[in-house]
């Protein structure tokens, strides 16, 4: 039932419009497909979660012999019409169903997928990419994107705090501060998806999880834990943590080789200092800020767990300490 509701949400064209209009996202994928044209030309591709079919069409334009465009949402019916309208029905085969259920009777050379959710792992669509890889990808095949990194960092955001909380101190000359505890709960109880800038970030980021799409397992996604230790670069009120991610599009020659020069690969970044995307950043705010001094240490542990009730949801457990005080969120 949860999956049904999830796929139902993707039958609304508004979601696809938002994603396609995200130029950073869509143009990076188009560039990645063209950069890897030599791997795609004359080859068999599967597009996991194809949506309106735009990535499948990019692959067909790059010379793919056959593209299986798979989506469990009703949007697959629209994708099929889009494929027909572009005279690509001989190349792009739209399969309406879950990756776990549809049949493809040949090995594929390339998997392309835009699987990233908020905070990278929300929605758990990476699991479908893993299933497609294990079912169909031939040895030495290409996965786009090839790897991903989830980051976190402490942030200061006085403006956001003032808008949501301090506002109640004086409302048209009336003291409405008794509402502040409820306002904090409503504004900051759950993660918030919004755009911040590099100026909000107090430290260098910490890597929460590195995802190698060639080797990651479904079990690894069930729970991710990391210990962190930051040192504030300035004196500021510390309002919470921001999470963002990068994905990288590498060739298959040796996808797991540690590159000496990061500029070798095409990267789609959702970092605060990069051009904004529809993913923005994911914020976890505290109910009350902590004043930190320059060089003050902030340490702790974060655990991201797939919800037992609905694996597409994520539970976040955050333990953090600074200035001799410990907290749990």
Secondary structure, 3 states (H helix, E strand, C coil): CHHHHHHHHCCCHHHHHHHHHCHHHHHHHHHHHHHCHHHHCCCEEEEECCCCCHHHHHHHHCCCCEEEEEECCCHHHHHHHHHHHCCCCCCEEEEECCCCCCCCCCCEEEEEECCCECCECCCCCHHHHHHHHHHHEEEEEEEECCEEEEEEEEECCHHHHHHHCHHHHCECCECCHHHHHHHHHHHHCCCEEECCCHHHECCCCEEEEEEECCCCCHHHHHEEEEEEEEECCCCEEEEEEEEEEEEEECCCCCCCCCCCCHHHCEEEECCCCCCCCCCCEEEEEEEEEEEECCCCEEEEEEEEEECCCCCCCEEEEEEEEECCEEEEC
